[in-house]
Amino acid sequence: MVASLRLPSLTSLLFPATTRYPAALRRSLCLRNRPASGFATAPSGTASPETKSEVGRLPRSDQAVTPRSQDFNAWYLDVIASAELADYGPVRGTMVIRPYGYAIWEAIQDYLNVKFKETGHSNMYFPQFIPYSFIEKEASHVEGFSPELALVTVGGGNELEEKLVVRPTSETIVNHMFTQWIHSYRDLPLMINQWANVTRWEMRTKPFIRTLEFLWQEGHTAHATPEEAEKEAKQMIEIYTRFAFEETAIPVIVGRKSKMETFAGADTTYTIEAMMGDRKALQAGTSHNLGQNFSRAFGTQFQDENGERQHVWQTSWAVSTRFVGGIIMTHGDDTGLMLPPKIAPIQVVIVPIWKKDSEKTEVLNAASSVKEVLQTAGVRVKLDDTTERTAGWKFNFWEMKGVPIRIEIGPRDVSNNSVVVSRRDIPGKAGKVFGISMEPSTLVAYVKEKLDEIQSSLLEKAISFRDSNIVDVNSYEELKAAISSGKWARGPWSASDSDEQRVKEETGATIRCFPFEQTLGTKTCLMTGNPAEEVAIFAKSY
Amino acid sequence: MVASLRLPSLTSLLFPATTRYPAALRRSLCLRNRPASGFATAPSGTASPETKSEVGRLPRSDQAVTPRSQDFNAWYLDVIASAELADYGPVRGTMVIRPYGYAIWEAIQDYLNVKFKETGHSNMYFPQFIPYSFIEKEASHVEGFSPELALVTVGGGNELEEKLVVRPTSETIVNHMFTQWIHSYRDLPLMINQWANVTRWEMRTKPFIRTLEFLWQEGHTAHATPEEAEKEAKQMIEIYTRFAFEETAIPVIVGRKSKMETFAGADTTYTIEAMMGDRKALQAGTSHNLGQNFSRAFGTQFQDENGERQHVWQTSWAVSTRFVGGIIMTHGDDTGLMLPPKIAPIQVVIVPIWKKDSEKTEVLNAASSVKEVLQTAGVRVKLDDTTERTAGWKFNFWEMKGVPIRIEIGPRDVSNNSVVVSRRDIPGKAGKVFGISMEPSTLVAYVKEKLDEIQSSLLEKAISFRDSNIVDVNSYEELKAAISSGKWARGPWSASDSDEQRVKEETGATIRCFPFEQTLGTKTCLMTGNPAEEVAIFAKSY
């Protein structure tokens, strides 16, 4: 069986060796095109020797990625392969996060972990195996998650009496434990977070965006009053929003999900929605006000100040490795990845250039001391001093990897005591400045200023792209026109779930959110003509 | 089925409500006493209301833990429950790591993560689902791990064609991916690490020490030569050794495993062995020289400088949440946990004391400013200013939690501009010093000095305990006598695997390691009388 799934033969049938897609991409295309019935159990087997030299390999410097405008999806997969962000795991739909991709995730973790602790949350860890019966306790939860479950049925060689769910999310087991820790109002609020892997048996997968297993943080809190829970749910979506804007330069739109799009088990779901380079929406983080849905299902109660037993009010909130995909698809261009400086594992790459051996030592010495100076100043810097690649190859490679600033140092620079600084976000000569002094305080100040400028510039560019692709609509016809032109539609909405379903079926777009930021004035529902209190944003999404 | 496994009824049968064991402990004892056949699938169901107030609750200040000398195992479980380190998960053998226990794990992560990066390793992430066929490729690996596997057989509602193993360790999937990333000697060494959860279907479980699922880091490296792999394996066990001594004050003995005790798939396993308070050995970390066992099984090859294809030489190494158990069982005493300052989530707790309301403000103000001063100086400090508990209750509680230093501030201290400092490791008056000035530089210097002293003192105490419990033996009779008196036996060994097996069967002890530190002089095997090159250490172990 494994033999029949060996990918090399399949791939070579579909993609002759002359196409310039990296093998990882071809493989993905194959996988995505296989019928769903074949998806469930498809470890790919080990690659045969002849494909090894292609899969997940660095691009040669002359091997460009698919242009973004030509095929956004192919571009995305090429960037992931060429920038060495991730690779496919042997089991269908799983992903190996490679060091460069993982370093972006670590930057996300570092920022959020501090914010979570500042706002009073403690990290802890819950087991990933959940008794199947737990999932069934909250009615809408089981309805939402049961099609996506991975089940452990054998342990230590024996068939298990009760099958175990590999956690798709932890509300059930969290509530099971909360019943043991919460007794009195003095035990509240209880505010925890865990960094963990979760499993959802998705049929259509895409690296970072939707994989069988992914990494995330999930916060879970319990409160004595609905007001506190609501405040907490809003506080956390605000933290996500600030993170998206300030660290990743992604101008998300923050708002409330429609009833249909609310998390399975929540009263209200808040979301941050990001516009990707292909103008599809990405749900980049959510915060749920769970009300008493889980506490009633699990009996999570406390004694209030009057001695009465009450069910707690809860929230949960999560951000995942999907965010890495959002960063790629927001800022990347035809040259590859483009990383906002604050989240970039490498902010500055130094490329020393020499022709004659006599020049080599002084150039490398200068490059090392520039590296030292920047590192001491807290800049994340890499000196690429390998001799196996040309400077040109290195330029392309680090541009592909999205490093915000490149510093070039050649013999003439050394004699002038200066360097050349190139910005990744401004291609060619326009982004290149000669003669920046090597004098430490000048250089550090210049580099830090440029990093800040790049950070701001990426955000501004993304905001203007976002805003020029949202159309205000006042009728269903206008909505359809906006969606079919690839844009987002924003319009007043007070129609029914079935109207919402109709929009989805007819246009492929869903309500992404009712944004917190609303326009003033009276509104008329674009679908029904009835009064509407809010505008909603419609878009096709990942 | 779930109903029949409800623990409350079982527990109440075995432990009448008047025993003073916390419920968590009772529950554990029940689970351990249940026949193995009942272990495989025993989610406990949700606790019924009447037990909720006991499970995993804080001890009352008058509720002491079982004395360590009376029942070490009961003491251990009591400490875990009372110090709120962990709780049982709903599935048999699983553990919830509570915030205080998780903070110790975070301290372990913070230290090791830096060391791994300093030595050139990058973090990344591999999927946890491994095709079953992978596990079968390396003969001794499958033999070692197959009895312990958890298998996913259903995904997204469908029976899978090939069952998936929930990773017990990642050598197989790592090699599968390495074949795609390694081509030439230029790709070597490849040195990575991942922080992850792993699953082993253990029959006898114990919180932190052996659980169905646990957290760990697993490093994996590939090298061009056996010498490099050997050097790496030794480097990593040295990092673990230093960590154990310097951070956790655990004087581990570092050495090589016997052939019988070597990791399933390794040529050589290096280990750090720690002596717990009951004098049982705990394997606290291992580093494996895998030779070419996995690279041959998976075809992980590279082209060397002469253009020849060679199999890579590999290592893997791991430390897990088990280390937290080792810290508890090395330093804890009848009063509860005792944490080495370097690894303690809270190094100093401040307890303000007042009787009259008129005193309250000035005492709390002084306590706050002391907290501020210490925090600014980088000390991890907590001010326990709740009014719901007495000072005496707080003393007991934070001693139970193992906080190294307590600072008391009462009205008289405020007027003297001084504080009282108590050391957790020196009970009663002997560890209590009055009149330490509140003047910031004096106080900070004093506290830091005391933290250092406590750190050293814990290590010295543990070394002297260890050394007084290792007996040098020269015959099997002496070995048996040492083991039956509860000690470790150290003696020359060059006997066969079957002799080693015989020792295990007859004494319950195994060879923990051939220590790196060997005695000089000619040696005669304690079992056979033949010449021996090394001494081995025998002990009963966890």
HADDOCK unambig.tbl for C-alpha pairs under 7 A between the chains (distance, minus, plus):
assign (segid A and resid 40 and name CA) (segid B and resid 155 and name CA) 6.53 0.50 0.50
assign (segid A and resid 40 and name CA) (segid B and resid 158 and name CA) 6.89 0.50 0.50
assign (segid A and resid 40 and name CA) (segid B and resid 160 and name CA) 5.79 0.50 0.50
assign (segid A and resid 41 and name CA) (segid B and resid 160 and name CA) 4.91 0.50 0.50
assign (segid A and resid 41 and name CA) (segid B and resid 161 and name CA) 5.07 0.50 0.50
assign (segid A and resid 41 and name CA) (segid B and resid 162 and name CA) 5.67 0.50 0.50
assign (segid A and resid 43 and name CA) (segid B and resid 131 and name CA) 6.04 0.50 0.50
assign (segid A and resid 46 and name CA) (segid B and resid 176 and name CA) 6.15 0.50 0.50
assign (segid A and resid 52 and name CA) (segid B and resid 179 and name CA) 6.72 0.50 0.50
assign (segid A and resid 52 and name CA) (segid B and resid 180 and name CA) 5.04 0.50 0.50
assign (segid A and resid 53 and name CA) (segid B and resid 183 and name CA) 6.75 0.50 0.50
assign (segid A and resid 55 and name CA) (segid B and resid 180 and name CA) 5.82 0.50 0.50
assign (segid A and resid 56 and name CA) (segid B and resid 180 and name CA) 6.62 0.50 0.50
assign (segid A and resid 56 and name CA) (segid B and resid 181 and name CA) 6.67 0.50 0.50
assign (segid A and resid 57 and name CA) (segid B and resid 181 and name CA) 6.57 0.50 0.50
assign (segid A and resid 89 and name CA) (segid B and resid 127 and name CA) 6.53 0.50 0.50
assign (segid A and resid 91 and name CA) (segid B and resid 130 and name CA) 6.99 0.50 0.50
assign (segid A and resid 91 and name CA) (segid B and resid 131 and name CA) 6.76 0.50 0.50
assign (segid A and resid 94 and name CA) (segid B and resid 127 and name CA) 6.25 0.50 0.50
assign (segid A and resid 95 and name CA) (segid B and resid 127 and name CA) 6.30 0.50 0.50
assign (segid A and resid 96 and name CA) (segid B and resid 125 and name CA) 5.78 0.50 0.50
assign (segid A and resid 96 and name CA) (segid B and resid 126 and name CA) 4.76 0.50 0.50
assign (segid A and resid 96 and name CA) (segid B and resid 127 and name CA) 6.10 0.50 0.50
assign (segid A and resid 97 and name CA) (segid B and resid 124 and name CA) 5.67 0.50 0.50
assign (segid A and resid 97 and name CA) (segid B and resid 125 and name CA) 4.98 0.50 0.50
assign (segid A and resid 97 and name CA) (segid B and resid 126 and name CA) 6.54 0.50 0.50
assign (segid A and resid 98 and name CA) (segid B and resid 124 and name CA) 5.23 0.50 0.50
assign (segid A and resid 98 and name CA) (segid B and resid 125 and name CA) 6.74 0.50 0.50
assign (segid A and resid 99 and name CA) (segid B and resid 122 and name CA) 5.81 0.50 0.50
assign (segid A and resid 99 and name CA) (segid B and resid 123 and name CA) 5.69 0.50 0.50
assign (segid A and resid 99 and name CA) (segid B and resid 124 and name CA) 4.82 0.50 0.50
assign (segid A and resid 102 and name CA) (segid B and resid 123 and name CA) 6.78 0.50 0.50
assign (segid A and resid 102 and name CA) (segid B and resid 124 and name CA) 5.38 0.50 0.50
assign (segid A and resid 122 and name CA) (segid B and resid 99 and name CA) 5.80 0.50 0.50
assign (segid A and resid 123 and name CA) (segid B and resid 99 and name CA) 5.67 0.50 0.50
assign (segid A and resid 123 and name CA) (segid B and resid 102 and name CA) 6.77 0.50 0.50
assign (segid A and resid 124 and name CA) (segid B and resid 97 and name CA) 5.66 0.50 0.50
assign (segid A and resid 124 and name CA) (segid B and resid 98 and name CA) 5.23 0.50 0.50
assign (segid A and resid 124 and name CA) (segid B and resid 99 and name CA) 4.81 0.50 0.50
assign (segid A and resid 124 and name CA) (segid B and resid 102 and name CA) 5.37 0.50 0.50
assign (segid A and resid 125 and name CA) (segid B and resid 96 and name CA) 5.77 0.50 0.50
assign (segid A and resid 125 and name CA) (segid B and resid 97 and name CA) 4.96 0.50 0.50
assign (segid A and resid 125 and name CA) (segid B and resid 98 and name CA) 6.74 0.50 0.50
assign (segid A and resid 126 and name CA) (segid B and resid 96 and name CA) 4.74 0.50 0.50
assign (segid A and resid 126 and name CA) (segid B and resid 97 and name CA) 6.53 0.50 0.50
assign (segid A and resid 127 and name CA) (segid B and resid 89 and name CA) 6.53 0.50 0.50
assign (segid A and resid 127 and name CA) (segid B and resid 94 and name CA) 6.25 0.50 0.50
assign (segid A and resid 127 and name CA) (segid B and resid 95 and name CA) 6.30 0.50 0.50
assign (segid A and resid 127 and name CA) (segid B and resid 96 and name CA) 6.09 0.50 0.50
assign (segid A and resid 127 and name CA) (segid B and resid 213 and name CA) 6.91 0.50 0.50
assign (segid A and resid 130 and name CA) (segid B and resid 91 and name CA) 6.98 0.50 0.50
assign (segid A and resid 131 and name CA) (segid B and resid 43 and name CA) 6.07 0.50 0.50
assign (segid A and resid 131 and name CA) (segid B and resid 91 and name CA) 6.75 0.50 0.50
assign (segid A and resid 147 and name CA) (segid B and resid 156 and name CA) 5.14 0.50 0.50
assign (segid A and resid 147 and name CA) (segid B and resid 157 and name CA) 6.02 0.50 0.50
assign (segid A and resid 148 and name CA) (segid B and resid 156 and name CA) 4.62 0.50 0.50
assign (segid A and resid 149 and name CA) (segid B and resid 155 and name CA) 5.88 0.50 0.50
assign (segid A and resid 149 and name CA) (segid B and resid 156 and name CA) 5.26 0.50 0.50
assign (segid A and resid 150 and name CA) (segid B and resid 152 and name CA) 6.58 0.50 0.50
assign (segid A and resid 150 and name CA) (segid B and resid 154 and name CA) 5.78 0.50 0.50
assign (segid A and resid 150 and name CA) (segid B and resid 155 and name CA) 4.36 0.50 0.50
assign (segid A and resid 150 and name CA) (segid B and resid 156 and name CA) 6.31 0.50 0.50
assign (segid A and resid 151 and name CA) (segid B and resid 152 and name CA) 5.38 0.50 0.50
assign (segid A and resid 151 and name CA) (segid B and resid 153 and name CA) 6.41 0.50 0.50
assign (segid A and resid 151 and name CA) (segid B and resid 154 and name CA) 5.19 0.50 0.50
assign (segid A and resid 151 and name CA) (segid B and resid 155 and name CA) 6.35 0.50 0.50
assign (segid A and resid 152 and name CA) (segid B and resid 150 and name CA) 6.57 0.50 0.50
assign (segid A and resid 152 and name CA) (segid B and resid 151 and name CA) 5.37 0.50 0.50
assign (segid A and resid 152 and name CA) (segid B and resid 152 and name CA) 4.21 0.50 0.50
assign (segid A and resid 152 and name CA) (segid B and resid 153 and name CA) 6.27 0.50 0.50
assign (segid A and resid 153 and name CA) (segid B and resid 151 and name CA) 6.43 0.50 0.50
assign (segid A and resid 153 and name CA) (segid B and resid 152 and name CA) 6.29 0.50 0.50
assign (segid A and resid 153 and name CA) (segid B and resid 153 and name CA) 6.35 0.50 0.50
assign (segid A and resid 154 and name CA) (segid B and resid 150 and name CA) 5.79 0.50 0.50
assign (segid A and resid 154 and name CA) (segid B and resid 151 and name CA) 5.20 0.50 0.50
assign (segid A and resid 155 and name CA) (segid B and resid 40 and name CA) 6.52 0.50 0.50
assign (segid A and resid 155 and name CA) (segid B and resid 149 and name CA) 5.88 0.50 0.50
assign (segid A and resid 155 and name CA) (segid B and resid 150 and name CA) 4.35 0.50 0.50
assign (segid A and resid 155 and name CA) (segid B and resid 151 and name CA) 6.34 0.50 0.50
assign (segid A and resid 155 and name CA) (segid B and resid 201 and name CA) 5.99 0.50 0.50
assign (segid A and resid 156 and name CA) (segid B and resid 147 and name CA) 5.13 0.50 0.50
assign (segid A and resid 156 and name CA) (segid B and resid 148 and name CA) 4.59 0.50 0.50
assign (segid A and resid 156 and name CA) (segid B and resid 149 and name CA) 5.26 0.50 0.50
assign (segid A and resid 156 and name CA) (segid B and resid 150 and name CA) 6.31 0.50 0.50
assign (segid A and resid 156 and name CA) (segid B and resid 201 and name CA) 5.12 0.50 0.50
assign (segid A and resid 157 and name CA) (segid B and resid 147 and name CA) 6.02 0.50 0.50
assign (segid A and resid 158 and name CA) (segid B and resid 40 and name CA) 6.86 0.50 0.50
assign (segid A and resid 160 and name CA) (segid B and resid 40 and name CA) 6.01 0.50 0.50
assign (segid A and resid 160 and name CA) (segid B and resid 41 and name CA) 4.90 0.50 0.50
assign (segid A and resid 161 and name CA) (segid B and resid 41 and name CA) 5.21 0.50 0.50
assign (segid A and resid 162 and name CA) (segid B and resid 41 and name CA) 5.94 0.50 0.50
assign (segid A and resid 176 and name CA) (segid B and resid 46 and name CA) 6.20 0.50 0.50
assign (segid A and resid 179 and name CA) (segid B and resid 52 and name CA) 6.72 0.50 0.50
assign (segid A and resid 180 and name CA) (segid B and resid 52 and name CA) 5.03 0.50 0.50
assign (segid A and resid 180 and name CA) (segid B and resid 53 and name CA) 6.92 0.50 0.50
assign (segid A and resid 180 and name CA) (segid B and resid 55 and name CA) 5.86 0.50 0.50
assign (segid A and resid 180 and name CA) (segid B and resid 56 and name CA) 6.62 0.50 0.50
assign (segid A and resid 181 and name CA) (segid B and resid 56 and name CA) 6.71 0.50 0.50
assign (segid A and resid 181 and name CA) (segid B and resid 57 and name CA) 6.54 0.50 0.50
assign (segid A and resid 183 and name CA) (segid B and resid 53 and name CA) 6.77 0.50 0.50
assign (segid A and resid 201 and name CA) (segid B and resid 155 and name CA) 5.98 0.50 0.50
assign (segid A and resid 201 and name CA) (segid B and resid 156 and name CA) 5.13 0.50 0.50
assign (segid A and resid 213 and name CA) (segid B and resid 127 and name CA) 6.90 0.50 0.50
